[in-house]
Amino acid sequence: MIKTILITGATDGIGLLTAQKLSALGHTVLLHGRNAEKLDRVKSELGNSYPEVKLSTYVADLSDLSAVNAMASSVKTDHDKLDVLINNAGVLKTPQTITQDGMDIRFVVNMLAPLYLTEQLLPLIPETGRILNLSSAAQNPVDLDALKGQKQLDRDMDAYAQSKLAITMWSRILGEEMRGGPIVYSVNPGSLLGTNMVKGGFGIDGNDVNIGADILVRLSLDDELNASSGSYFDNDAGQFGAPHPDALDDEKSVAVVAAVKDLVTRLTSKH
Ligand SMILES: NC(=O)c1ccc[n+]([C@@H]2O[C@H](COP(=O)([O-])OP(=O)(O)OC[C@H]3O[C@@H](n4cnc5c(N)ncnc54)[C@H](OP(=O)(O)O)[C@@H]3O)[C@@H](O)[C@H]2O)c1
């Protein structure tokens, strides 16, 4: 069956390779990127390779929630069903770490934007649908002051790892809330895969990016690869597993998710 699949951050790295693999399988792929030219290039390359596949593109800088809002509206205008949403776009190192709203960009792009986008697109996702949220083996306890932009973190990796624990917490809570509805997984695609993020962040070539793309394809399509909604798939182990203990702690997880939702409300009420 042909599925309709939205991949954020489909212009490079794991997201691009996942888009290629899903297109090769004949699925309808909604490609997201922040750079219109790069996104158009990806679309025309995929269109040339797979002329029968339906592709559409959405431009949004995920550090700006008004752009996320506009993107969600466009997706809803163009499509009445979304079988799979892959919240893949992410940032570790970037020259400008603080957004115009005074927030750490890692929290906004890696956590707030996926939550906001998902909330808006949920009406399109059928009960049989799937939502994949990109986590990481790097998960650090979330400092609520840093999350709220009231304190700056010194290390890129700390901000990144806190955002990844936050999205893992939210994935579990959302998955549990929606039992019987779309399945939600957080996914560590594999560590140190050789993308721009890893090459730029660690100065190494990194491991085969196919490791990450292949697991996203399987988790999108393979009914036999399943666990209860909200579970964490750890591709370093090749199986569902335990995230950071804080992601299994109800009190901590509820506090982080409530803070994220408050922030999204505050930031989007300015639109
Ligand atoms: N690589 C790994 O070993 C690894 C390990 C664990 C988790 N992950 C996670 O896997 C996901 C994909 O990472 P990757 O390694 O493939 O990184 P990547 O090659 O740097 O790709 C990141 C993607 O996100 C997009 N992006 C970045 N900032 C954005 C913003 N502000 N607005 C919109 N899009 C933005 C990028 O757009 P451009 O093309 O314009 O740059 C690109 O398409 C991330 O969530 C990452 O945290 C990766």
The ligand as a Tripos MOL2 file, in Angstrom:
@<TRIPOS>MOLECULE
LIG
   48    52     1     0     0
SMALL
NO_CHARGES

@<TRIPOS>ATOM
      1 N1         23.9350   11.4850   12.8150 N.am      1 LIG1
      2 C1         23.8190   10.8290   13.9470 C.2       1 LIG1
      3 O1         24.7140   10.0470   14.3430 O.2       1 LIG1
      4 C2         22.6290   11.0130   14.8190 C.ar      1 LIG1
      5 C3         22.6020   10.3180   16.0440 C.ar      1 LIG1
      6 C4         21.4920   10.4600   16.8580 C.ar      1 LIG1
      7 C5         20.4350   11.2650   16.4560 C.ar      1 LIG1
      8 N2         20.5050   11.9220   15.2630 N.ar      1 LIG1
      9 C6         19.3460   12.7590   14.9000 C.3       1 LIG1
     10 O2         18.9650   12.4600   13.5600 O.3       1 LIG1
     11 C7         18.3320   13.6070   12.9820 C.3       1 LIG1
     12 C8         18.9580   13.8920   11.6340 C.3       1 LIG1
     13 O3         20.3070   14.3020   11.8600 O.3       1 LIG1
     14 P1         21.4660   14.1530   10.7880 P.3       1 LIG1
     15 O4         22.5830   13.4840   11.4740 O.co2     1 LIG1
     16 O5         20.9370   13.5930    9.5280 O.co2     1 LIG1
     17 O6         21.8620   15.7020   10.6230 O.3       1 LIG1
     18 P2         22.1070   16.6320    9.3510 P.3       1 LIG1
     19 O7         22.7700   15.8790    8.2590 O.co2     1 LIG1
     20 O8         22.7310   17.8400    9.9010 O.co2     1 LIG1
     21 O9         20.6110   16.9510    8.8480 O.3       1 LIG1
     22 C9         19.7620   17.7130    9.6210 C.3       1 LIG1
     23 C10        18.5430   18.1030    8.8220 C.3       1 LIG1
     24 O10        17.7590   18.9990    9.6290 O.3       1 LIG1
     25 C11        17.6420   20.2360    8.9350 C.3       1 LIG1
     26 N3         17.6150   21.3750    9.8600 N.ar      1 LIG1
     27 C12        18.5650   21.7740   10.7180 C.ar      1 LIG1
     28 N4         18.1990   22.8980   11.3490 N.ar      1 LIG1
     29 C13        16.9780   23.2290   10.8590 C.ar      1 LIG1
     30 C14        16.0820   24.3120   11.1070 C.ar      1 LIG1
     31 N5         16.3740   25.3250   11.9320 N.pl3     1 LIG1
     32 N6         14.9090   24.3220   10.4380 N.ar      1 LIG1
     33 C15        14.6090   23.3560    9.5470 C.ar      1 LIG1
     34 N7         15.4120   22.3150    9.2830 N.ar      1 LIG1
     35 C16        16.5980   22.2600    9.9240 C.ar      1 LIG1
     36 C17        18.8330   20.3050    8.0090 C.3       1 LIG1
     37 O11        18.6160   21.2370    6.9660 O.3       1 LIG1
     38 P3         19.8390   21.7020    5.9860 P.3       1 LIG1
     39 O12        19.9290   20.6260    4.9180 O.co2     1 LIG1
     40 O13        19.3550   23.0080    5.4650 O.co2     1 LIG1
     41 O14        21.0710   21.7980    6.8200 O.co2     1 LIG1
     42 C18        18.8970   18.8590    7.5390 C.3       1 LIG1
     43 O15        17.9300   18.6140    6.5450 O.3       1 LIG1
     44 C19        18.5130   14.7390   13.9830 C.3       1 LIG1
     45 O16        17.3430   14.8980   14.7490 O.3       1 LIG1
     46 C20        19.6540   14.2420   14.8660 C.3       1 LIG1
     47 O17        19.6150   14.8100   16.1380 O.3       1 LIG1
     48 C21        21.5710   11.8300   14.4470 C.ar      1 LIG1
@<TRIPOS>BOND
     1     1     2 1
     2     2     3 2
     3     2     4 1
     4     4     5 ar
     5     4    48 ar
     6     5     6 ar
     7     6     7 ar
     8     7     8 ar
     9     8     9 1
    10     8    48 ar
    11     9    10 1
    12     9    46 1
    13    10    11 1
    14    11    12 1
    15    11    44 1
    16    12    13 1
    17    13    14 1
    18    14    15 2
    19    14    16 1
    20    14    17 1
    21    17    18 1
    22    18    19 2
    23    18    20 1
    24    18    21 1
    25    21    22 1
    26    22    23 1
    27    23    24 1
    28    23    42 1
    29    24    25 1
    30    25    26 1
    31    25    36 1
    32    26    27 ar
    33    26    35 ar
    34    27    28 ar
    35    28    29 ar
    36    29    30 ar
    37    29    35 ar
    38    30    31 1
    39    30    32 ar
    40    32    33 ar
    41    33    34 ar
    42    34    35 ar
    43    36    37 1
    44    36    42 1
    45    37    38 1
    46    38    39 2
    47    38    40 1
    48    38    41 1
    49    42    43 1
    50    44    45 1
    51    44    46 1
    52    46    47 1
@<TRIPOS>SUBSTRUCTURE
     1 LIG1         1 GROUP 0 **** ****
